[in-house]
């Protein structure tokens, strides 16, 4: 009898937790308004290494990328000028090796900085994660780090 009651309590608790998790917001997508969709697509696909996913519009003005299990990056053509913003507002991607990513940047002739703004330098955070910052073709700031989670 005690085992049956315990089983029911555990099942009810698991159901409550599951229902609670469904009521929390999750990231669906980020959208960046870009001047040149082809350049931006090449940057995020070929340099950053994101996989494109089908987009529903098929109008030549959108590229969608997978950036997580249920999250996307949407590039939308039509911006009339570059984005001007501080690097405190940025998107971040984790890679297996910052050093290998820097090699890709060097081959592509793309500069990067560390958090202090020093060209070609890497920041090592207090938790050991290495990070760099660069700008995409439209001026959006992108952090690349080697965080494992």
Secondary structure by P-SEA (a helix, b strand, c coil): caaaaaaaaaaaaaaaaaaaaaacccccbbbbbbccaaaaaaaaaccccccccccccccccbbbbbccccbbbbbbcccccccccccccbbbbbcccaaaaaaaaaaaccccccccccccccccccccccbbbbbcccbbbbbbbbccc
